[in-house]
Structures are given as C-alpha cells and as structure tokens.
C-alpha cells in the first residue's frame, strides 16, 4: 500500500464487505449487489439492476473495499427498505438527488434525507414551520412532522457533512470515526479499538480488571467495548 493510499484510508476509513456486514447487520451478499449491481430474470427476460452508488474506494486485490460513507449508506438503504420504501423509489431518489445536489456523492449520509415509509424526502432550508419537505420522486412539497430515526447517533460537521457515528448513542463512549483507526469502532476518549479490548478480555479468561490495567483505562471503558462488540452478534 503506497503512502498516498494510506493517507486516503486514514481520512476515509476502510472496511471489507464482511466488516461492513458486521457493523450494519446487512448481509454480505446484499452489500455486494448494491455496490456491484446484479442480473436477474423477470418474465423470462434477463434484466440488470445497476449499482446503487459508486464506492469511495477502488477494489483491493479485486475485492470490494468500502469507506465510512459507504458503510453508513448501506445502513440507510437497509433502513429505507425495512420502512417500506421500494427499491425502485430508492433508485429514483438517488438519480434525482444526483441532479438536484451534484456535490453529494452519498446523499443518504446527509441531514437532508428522511422517510415516511413510502417516499424519500429532502428537507428544504426555509423559514417555514413546521419544516417543509420536498418529495424528490414526485417533486411535490409537503408539510409534515417526520421522525428521523435513521440519523440518531450520527454527528455532522458544518453544512451536511457526516463526520462520525456513535453506534450506541452519544451517551456511550464508542465511536466510528473515519479519521481514527481506519474507521474501526473505537473508544472515543482512549482511542483503543473495541475489538482489541474485547479480544483481550476473551483471551485473558474474561478478566476485565486485568485488561483495564494493561491498557491503563477504567474497567467501565472495557465493559463498554465488550457491550458494543456483543451487540454486533446479538
């Protein structure tokens, strides 16, 4: 890996498909199909479903590599599908979003998008109250109080840029930040990957206190790391 590539990964994060599946709960097969597209048959006709978006990173050794925004985008697409948004609408939404917001490579990773379970809406920046939303598929303005369950735990910087994800909520110490540890889940204050701490406890016969002494951190921090790692397999 060259120095330029390393620097890019330091700012972007890097995940294999299996790591992305572990963090999002979406199967590896679905992630591959979303990023590569796939062939299928409809009424005995061969059809092609194109990739839903272009990943942040080039393949590594001919294998898909995902960046931080790709991982969050996977989480959003999965959430949209589970809430009842059709695959067709998701494709149309991204196509229209690309035309309306040409600077957004991963529009579902911005604060613009919310869903009511049927269409995908983008918030308009106006003085109106309640908030005004534009349905980007049918291009109709609507007024609604729409819950935003999919942005819980996401931390944005200036504008709409997504900077980090607090997967257990901001009150918990675990953060996924593309600029730290290549985007691996990490204890925010101590800077230690949660997987390292959980594995250390496992190999040390479950002694939280001894691992805390090794890393000179509190037992509570070690327990938080273990809770998060266990949540990924629940």
N, C-alpha and C positions, 0 to 999 in steps of 0.2 A: 504494500500500500504506500503510495507516494505521499510526500508532505502535504501537497495541495489537497489530495483526497482526505487525508487525516483531518486537516483543518475544516473541510466541509462537513465531515461527520461530527466534529466537535460542536458545530453550530446547528446541525440538522437533526442529530440523533440517528441511530442506525439499528434496525431490527430485522431479524429473519421473519419469514412467514409464521413459523412456529411461535416465535416470541410475540408477534403481533396477535396471534390467536390466543395466546395465554393471557395477554393484557386486556383484550377486548371481549373474550368469550365467543368470538365468531370463528367458525371452523376454518381450517387452513384451505380447504377446497373452495369455499366461498370467497375468501380473500384473493386467491389466485384468479378466480373467474372475474372478480370485479376489476382487477388490475390488468389482466391479460385479454379479457373478453372470452367468448366461448361459442361453440357451434351447437345447434340444436335443431330438432325437426318439428315442424308444425304442419299438420295435414299432409304428411309425407314429403314436405318440401324442406330442403336444407336452409336454415337461417343462421345468421351471425349476430350475436349480441356484442357490440364493441366494448372496449374497456370503458369503465365509468369515468376514470380520470387517469392522467399520467402521473406516475410516482415521482417523488422528489429525487430519487437516486437511480443511477444506472444499475442494471443487474451486476452481481458479483459472482464470478465463476458460473455465469449463465443461470444464476438463481435470483429470484426477486429479492430486492432489498427495499425496505420501507423506511421513510423518515418519520419524524414525530407527527407532522401534519397528516401523513398518510394513515398513521395509527388512529388518530382522532377522527379522521374522515371515515374510516371503517366503522368506528363506534357510532357515528352519526347515521350512516346509511343503515346500519343494523337497527338503530332505534327508530328511524323513519319507517322501515319495513314492518317492525313489530307494532307500530302505532296505526298501521293500516294504509300508509301511503303506498301506492302501487309502484312497481318497478318502472313502468312507462313514465309516470309522473316524475320520478326521481331523475330519469334520463333527460326529460324535457326541462326540468328545473335547472339542471346543470348547464344544458345548452343555452337556455335563456339567460342564466346568470353570467355565463361567459361573455354574452353580448352586452349585457347591462353593466357588468362590473369587470371589465377586461383585465384589471390589475390583480384580480383574486384568483390564484391558482387552485385554492382549496376553499371554495365559498362556504361550505358547510362548517368550516372551522372558524367562522367569524361570528360576531354577535348579531349579524343580520338575520339569521335564519331561525325560525320557529315553525312548529307544525300543529295543526288541529286534528291530525289523523287522516285527513283526506287530501289536502294540498299543502304545498310548502310555501311559506310566506316570508317576505323580507320586510323588516321594519323600515319605515320611511322616517327620515330625520326632519320632523316638523315640530311646530309648537302645539300641535293638536293634543287634546286629552279627551278620552283615553287614547293610547297610542294608535297610530294609523299603520295599516299593513297593506302591502301590495301582493296580491296572489300572482306569482310570477309565471304560472302556467296559463291562466285565463286572463291575466293582466287586468284584474278588477280590484279596486280599492275596497277594503273592508275595515270596519272598526270592531275591535274585539279585545277582550282580556284573555290573552293566550298564555298558558303556563309555559315555562321554559325548563322542563326537567332535564333536557339534554345538555345544558350549559352549566349545570351545577358542578362545582369543583374546577371549572376552567378559569384560568386567570389571564386576562387580556392586558396588553400594554396600551400605548397610545393608539388611538383610532380603533381598528378592529383586529389588530394582530394578536394572535394567540401565543402566549409565552410559556405557560406551563399548565400542568394538570395535577390537581390534588385528588387522587382517585378515591380516597376515603373521606373527602371533605376537608375544608381548610382548617378545621379544628384539630385534625390529626397531622402527625409530623411527616407523612410520606408524600413525596412529590415526584412527578415525572417531568423533567426539565431537559430539553434537547441540548442544553449547554453544560450539563453536568453528567459525568459518567456515561457519555454517549446516549443519554436519554433513558438509562435504566432506572427503575424505581429506586429512590434514594431517600435516606433520612435527611430532611431539609437542613437541619442545623448541623448535624455531624458529618454529612457528606458521604456516608457509607451506604453502598447498595443494600437493599433489604434482602436480596437473595444471598449475599455473602454472610450476613448475620444469621439468617435462618439456617443456612447450611452449617455454619459453625456450631450452632446450638445442637443441631441434629448429630453431628459427628462427635460432640462432646457430651453425649449421653443426656442431652436435654438441660444442661446446666446454664440457665440464663445469667446467673450471677458471675460465673467464671468467664463467660464470653464478654460480659459487660466490663469486667476487669481488664481483659486482654485489649479491648479497644478503647478503654478509658472513657466509657459512656455510661449512662444510667441504665439500670435494668428495665425501666419503663420504656426506654427507647428501643431496646432489644425486643421487648414484648410487642411493641407497635409494629416492628418489622415482621415479626412472626405472624401477627394477626393479618397483616396485609398479604403475605405470601400464602397463608392458609385460605384467604378469601378467593384467591385465584383458582383454587382447586375445589372450592365448595360446590 
